[in-house]
Every structure is written in C-alpha cells, then in structure tokens.
Amino acid sequence: MSKRTWALFAATLVSIIYGVTFTIAKDVMPKYVEPFGFITMRVGGSVLLFWLISFFGPKEKIAREDFPRIVAAALFGVALNMLTFFKGLSYTSPIMGAVLMVTTPMIVLILSAIIMKEQMQKRKIIGIILGLAGTITLILYGKSMVNAPNATLGNLLVFINAISYGFYLILVKKLMDKYNAFTFVKWIYTFGFIMVLPFGWSEFDAVNWTTIPADIFWKIGFVVVFSTFLTYLLNLVSMRELKPTTVAVFIYLQPLFATIFAVGLGKDELSLVKLLSAVLIFAGVYLVTQKRVKSE
C-alpha cells in the first residue's frame, strides 16, 4: 500500500469512527456523565495513551519556538474543539451535529485565505455562501424532537467546534512537516488536558460510577481509545501526505455514517429541513473543494 493510499484509508477510517461516535457519545451523556466531565475522561485517558506510546516512538527534541504553536493546537484541536462539540452534542441530535461538521472544509479554505494569503475564486465564494446558508438554516430551524433538548444552542456550539477544528488543521500541518507525530501529539494533549480540567473536574467528580451500566463503560472506552486516541493518530498520518483541505474533505462522509448508524438504531430521525440544509452544505463544500480534491 502506497503512502498516499494509506493516508486516504486513514482519513476514511477517521470519518467512520467519528460518524459512529455521534450516537455512542449521546448514549453516555448527559444521563450518566455530563459533557465536560466526559471530556475530562476523554482527554485524560488519551494523555496517558499518547505518553505511553511515545516511549516507543522516535526520539526528537521540540524546538522552543514551536511550543507556542503546540499550545495553540492544543487550544483549537483539543480544548475548545472538544468542549464545544460534546456540550453541543448533548443539546442537539446526532444527524444535525454531523451535518454541521461538514462546514469545516469551507472554514479551512477561509482561514487559508486569511492566514496563508491564498486567493479564492468566485466559484469558491459561491460555495462558501451556499454552505453557510445551509448551516444557518440548520442552526435556526433544524430542531429535532429526538434526543435534542436545545437544538439551536447545540447546533451553534457544534459550528464553533468546526471553526476551532479548522484552525487546528492549519496549525498542526507545519508541525507535521517538521516532526514525527509521536513527538508532539503527547504535548498537544498534555496542554489540552490542562485547559479542559478547570471546566470538567466538577462534572467528572460528580459521576456516580456505581450506577453506570457495563455497556456505558464500553462506550466511554470506545470514545477514549478509538474516537480520540486512534483518530488523532490517523489524522496526523493522513496529514503527512495530504493537504489540510483534502483531509477536511473526508468530513463529508461523517453525516452519511452518522445518519446510517443513528437512524438504524432509532436514535434520530430525518426531516425535510435537515435534508435541504444538507443539500446546501454539500453543494457549497463541493464547489469550494472540487479543484483541490482533484489535485491530490
């Protein structure tokens, strides 16, 4: 398997895991664990796993001037990213959360234009407008009666999560070009854990472990090991061979997997607003990234 093929496979596997995570995480919170408490488990468990495998990885020293970028990556890729995602997911439904995440490629393009001074064609501008129209429609009108106590706030928080993740993809790319993933990812999660701890400790401390069923423990373990630890490693592997925008394109697959899994288990339902919003978003991201996907 070539490096590029492996990178594409890794990015696809990440989308499958994330798509399943939308529904699995909803089974855990907020009934058994509040969102920020769950994040504390997720990041804390991943810190231990990343430091453990780092002892078997290559030995590299991180330059002092790169630590500010690592701290920024921890903020946008771990702390703000996860806190807004899980809090938002506790309020909204799995399908709406997954559909909103596909705005990330457009966000990455916008940030690239601002930070990296890349020019945007008219086609891409139209795509951004279409995608954002779909996103705003979903936030304001995509309320679901299934497992979504405050869909508007939840959708807004998931959208903030998508913006945060877009920043992370751009920040971490330069680290990938300079270091092996095992060298810096443990530091990203260490700083991220320090950032989320003040928000999540009280909710973590309030968990009544004696009332949690065995299947919920397994689902918590899935989120820590697969949805966090494994997906971040796979994302870093894919980003070594692919551009940030191309990696972001694979987020398009998340609503497909999330919808199949959620509807199949009766955890969510489709609606006309969700379908129309999805069409606008997918049309937008297609126009934005068509050329970049072909260039890879």
C-alpha positions as CSV (number, residue, x, y, z in Angstrom):
1,M,0.0,0.0,0.0
2,S,1.5,3.4,-1.0
3,K,1.8,6.2,1.4
4,R,-1.0,8.2,-0.3
5,T,-3.3,5.2,-0.4
6,W,-2.7,4.6,3.3
7,A,-3.3,8.3,4.0
8,L,-6.7,8.1,2.2
9,F,-7.6,4.9,4.0
10,A,-6.7,6.5,7.4
11,A,-8.8,9.6,6.7
12,T,-11.8,7.4,5.7
13,L,-11.5,5.3,8.8
14,V,-11.5,8.5,10.9
15,S,-14.8,9.6,9.3
16,I,-16.3,6.2,10.0
17,I,-15.3,6.3,13.7
18,Y,-16.4,9.9,14.1
19,G,-19.8,9.1,12.4
20,V,-20.4,6.3,14.9
21,T,-19.2,8.5,17.8
22,F,-22.1,11.0,17.4
23,T,-24.6,8.3,18.5
24,I,-22.4,6.5,21.0
25,A,-21.5,9.6,22.9
26,K,-25.2,10.6,23.1
27,D,-25.8,7.3,25.0
28,V,-23.3,8.3,27.7
29,M,-24.2,12.0,28.2
30,P,-25.8,13.7,29.8
31,K,-27.6,10.8,31.5
32,Y,-24.5,9.2,33.0
33,V,-21.8,11.7,32.5
34,E,-22.1,15.5,31.9
35,P,-20.4,16.7,28.7
36,F,-17.4,18.5,30.3
37,G,-16.8,15.6,32.7
38,F,-16.8,13.2,29.7
39,I,-14.2,15.5,28.0
40,T,-12.0,15.2,31.1
41,M,-12.2,11.4,30.8
42,R,-11.5,11.5,27.1
43,V,-8.5,13.9,27.1
44,G,-7.1,12.5,30.4
45,G,-7.2,8.9,29.1
46,S,-5.7,9.9,25.8
47,V,-2.8,11.8,27.5
48,L,-1.8,8.5,29.2
49,L,-2.0,6.6,26.0
50,F,0.0,9.1,24.0
51,W,2.7,9.4,26.6
52,L,2.9,5.6,26.8
53,I,3.4,5.0,23.0
54,S,5.8,8.0,22.8
55,F,8.4,5.9,24.6
56,F,8.4,3.5,21.7
57,G,8.5,6.2,19.0
58,P,11.4,8.2,17.6
59,K,13.4,10.5,19.9
60,E,13.2,14.1,18.8
61,K,13.6,17.3,20.6
62,I,11.0,20.0,20.0
63,A,12.4,23.5,19.4
64,R,11.4,26.1,22.0
65,E,9.9,28.4,19.3
66,D,7.5,25.6,18.3
67,F,5.8,25.3,21.7
68,P,3.5,28.3,21.1
69,R,2.2,26.6,18.0
70,I,1.7,23.4,20.1
71,V,-0.2,25.3,22.8
72,A,-2.4,26.9,20.1
73,A,-3.0,23.5,18.5
74,A,-4.0,22.2,22.0
75,L,-6.5,25.1,22.4
76,F,-8.1,24.7,19.0
77,G,-7.7,20.9,18.4
78,V,-8.4,19.6,21.9
79,A,-9.8,22.1,24.5
80,L,-12.2,24.4,22.5
81,N,-12.8,21.8,19.9
82,M,-13.9,19.0,22.3
83,L,-15.7,21.2,24.9
84,T,-17.9,22.9,22.3
85,F,-18.5,19.6,20.4
86,F,-19.6,17.5,23.4
87,K,-21.6,20.3,25.0
88,G,-23.3,21.0,21.7
89,L,-23.9,17.3,21.1
90,S,-25.6,17.0,24.5
91,Y,-28.1,19.6,23.2
92,T,-28.6,18.6,19.6
93,S,-29.2,15.4,17.7
94,P,-26.5,13.2,16.1
95,I,-27.5,13.9,12.5
96,M,-27.6,17.7,12.9
97,G,-24.2,17.6,14.7
98,A,-22.7,15.5,11.9
99,V,-24.1,17.7,9.1
100,L,-22.8,20.9,10.7
101,M,-19.3,19.4,10.9
102,V,-19.0,19.3,7.1
103,T,-18.6,23.1,7.1
104,T,-15.0,22.5,8.3
105,P,-13.6,22.3,4.7
106,M,-15.0,25.7,3.9
107,I,-13.7,27.1,7.2
108,V,-10.3,25.7,6.4
109,L,-10.4,27.4,3.0
110,I,-11.4,30.8,4.5
111,L,-8.6,30.5,7.2
112,S,-6.1,29.6,4.5
113,A,-7.0,32.7,2.5
114,I,-6.6,34.9,5.6
115,I,-3.6,33.3,7.1
116,M,-1.8,31.9,4.1
117,K,-3.0,34.6,1.7
118,E,-4.5,32.1,-0.8
119,Q,-6.7,33.6,-3.5
120,M,-10.4,32.5,-3.6
121,Q,-12.2,32.1,-7.0
122,K,-15.8,33.2,-7.5
123,R,-16.9,29.5,-7.6
124,K,-15.4,29.0,-4.1
125,I,-17.0,32.2,-2.8
126,I,-20.4,31.0,-4.0
127,G,-19.8,27.6,-2.4
128,I,-19.0,29.3,0.9
129,I,-22.2,31.3,0.8
130,L,-24.3,28.2,0.0
131,G,-22.7,26.2,2.7
132,L,-23.1,28.9,5.3
133,A,-26.7,29.3,4.3
134,G,-27.3,25.6,4.9
135,T,-25.5,25.9,8.2
136,I,-27.5,28.9,9.4
137,T,-30.8,27.1,8.3
138,L,-29.8,24.1,10.3
139,I,-28.9,26.1,13.4
140,L,-32.1,28.2,13.4
141,Y,-34.7,25.7,12.0
142,G,-33.3,22.2,12.2
143,K,-34.9,21.4,15.5
144,S,-35.3,17.7,16.2
145,M,-37.8,16.1,18.6
146,V,-35.5,13.2,19.1
147,N,-32.8,13.5,21.8
148,A,-32.3,17.2,21.2
149,P,-33.3,19.3,24.3
150,N,-31.9,22.6,22.9
151,A,-31.1,22.1,19.2
152,T,-30.4,25.8,18.4
153,L,-27.7,26.2,21.1
154,G,-26.3,22.7,20.4
155,N,-26.0,23.4,16.7
156,L,-24.3,26.7,17.4
157,L,-21.7,25.1,19.7
158,V,-21.0,22.3,17.1
159,F,-20.5,25.0,14.5
160,I,-18.0,26.8,16.8
161,N,-16.3,23.4,17.1
162,A,-16.0,23.2,13.4
163,I,-14.3,26.6,13.3
164,S,-11.9,25.5,16.0
165,Y,-11.0,22.3,14.2
166,G,-10.3,24.3,11.0
167,F,-7.7,26.4,12.9
168,Y,-6.2,23.2,14.3
169,L,-5.8,21.6,10.8
170,I,-3.8,24.6,9.6
171,L,-1.7,24.9,12.8
172,V,-0.7,21.2,13.0
173,K,0.3,20.9,9.4
174,K,3.6,22.8,10.0
175,L,4.3,20.6,12.9
176,M,3.8,17.5,10.8
177,D,6.2,18.8,8.2
178,K,8.9,19.2,10.9
179,Y,8.4,16.4,13.4
180,N,7.1,12.9,13.7
181,A,3.6,12.8,15.1
182,F,4.6,10.8,18.2
183,T,7.0,13.7,19.1
184,F,4.4,16.4,19.6
185,V,0.9,14.9,19.9
186,K,1.6,14.0,23.6
187,W,2.4,17.6,24.3
188,I,-0.8,18.8,22.4
189,Y,-2.9,16.6,24.6
190,T,-1.0,17.4,27.8
191,F,-1.6,21.2,27.3
192,G,-5.2,20.4,26.2
193,F,-5.8,18.4,29.4
194,I,-4.6,21.3,31.5
195,M,-7.0,23.6,29.6
196,V,-10.1,21.4,30.0
197,L,-9.5,20.3,33.6
198,P,-10.9,23.6,35.1
199,F,-14.1,23.1,33.1
200,G,-14.6,19.4,33.5
201,W,-13.3,18.5,37.0
202,S,-16.6,19.2,38.9
203,E,-18.7,17.2,36.4
204,F,-16.1,14.4,36.5
205,D,-16.1,14.4,40.3
206,A,-19.9,14.2,40.3
207,V,-20.1,11.0,38.3
208,N,-21.8,8.2,40.2
209,W,-19.8,5.2,39.0
210,T,-21.9,2.7,40.8
211,T,-25.0,3.5,38.6
212,I,-23.2,3.2,35.2
213,P,-24.1,0.0,33.3
214,A,-21.4,-2.1,31.8
215,D,-22.3,-1.2,28.2
216,I,-21.8,2.5,29.0
217,F,-18.3,1.8,30.3
218,W,-17.6,0.1,27.0
219,K,-18.9,3.2,25.1
220,I,-16.8,5.5,27.3
221,G,-13.8,3.3,26.4
222,F,-14.6,3.5,22.7
223,V,-14.7,7.3,22.8
224,V,-11.3,7.5,24.6
225,V,-9.4,4.8,22.7
226,F,-11.0,5.0,19.2
227,S,-12.7,8.4,18.8
228,T,-9.8,10.3,20.4
229,F,-6.5,8.4,20.6
230,L,-6.8,6.4,17.4
231,T,-8.5,9.1,15.2
232,Y,-5.9,11.8,16.1
233,L,-3.1,9.4,15.2
234,L,-4.8,8.5,11.9
235,N,-5.5,12.2,11.2
236,L,-1.8,13.0,11.7
237,V,-0.8,10.1,9.4
238,S,-3.1,11.4,6.7
239,M,-1.9,15.0,7.0
240,R,1.7,13.9,6.4
241,E,0.7,13.0,2.8
242,L,-2.4,15.2,2.2
243,K,-3.2,18.9,2.3
244,P,-5.3,20.2,5.2
245,T,-8.2,20.9,2.9
246,T,-8.1,17.4,1.5
247,V,-8.1,15.9,4.9
248,A,-11.1,18.1,5.8
249,V,-13.0,16.8,2.7
250,F,-13.3,13.4,4.4
251,I,-15.6,15.1,7.0
252,Y,-18.3,14.9,4.2
253,L,-18.5,11.2,5.0
254,Q,-19.4,11.7,8.6
255,P,-23.1,12.6,8.1
256,L,-23.5,9.5,6.0
257,F,-22.1,7.2,8.6
258,A,-23.8,9.1,11.5
259,T,-27.2,9.0,9.7
260,I,-27.0,5.3,8.9
261,F,-25.9,4.4,12.4
262,A,-28.3,6.8,14.2
263,V,-31.4,6.0,12.2
264,G,-30.7,2.3,12.1
265,L,-30.7,2.3,16.0
266,G,-33.7,4.6,16.2
267,K,-31.6,7.3,17.9
268,D,-32.5,10.1,15.4
269,E,-34.9,10.8,12.5
270,L,-34.7,12.6,9.2
271,S,-36.6,15.7,8.4
272,L,-37.1,18.0,5.3
273,V,-35.2,20.8,6.9
274,K,-32.2,18.6,7.6
275,L,-32.2,17.2,4.1
276,L,-32.4,20.7,2.5
277,S,-29.7,22.1,4.8
278,A,-27.5,19.1,3.9
279,V,-28.0,19.7,0.2
280,L,-27.0,23.4,0.6
281,I,-23.9,22.4,2.7
282,F,-22.8,19.6,0.4
283,A,-23.3,21.8,-2.7
284,G,-21.2,24.5,-1.0
285,V,-18.3,22.3,0.0
286,Y,-18.3,20.6,-3.4
287,L,-17.8,24.0,-5.1
288,V,-15.2,25.0,-2.6
289,T,-13.0,22.0,-2.7
290,Q,-13.6,20.4,-6.1
291,K,-10.3,21.5,-7.6
292,R,-8.2,20.7,-4.5
293,V,-9.6,17.2,-4.3
294,K,-8.6,16.5,-7.9
295,S,-5.2,17.9,-7.4
296,E,-4.3,15.4,-4.7
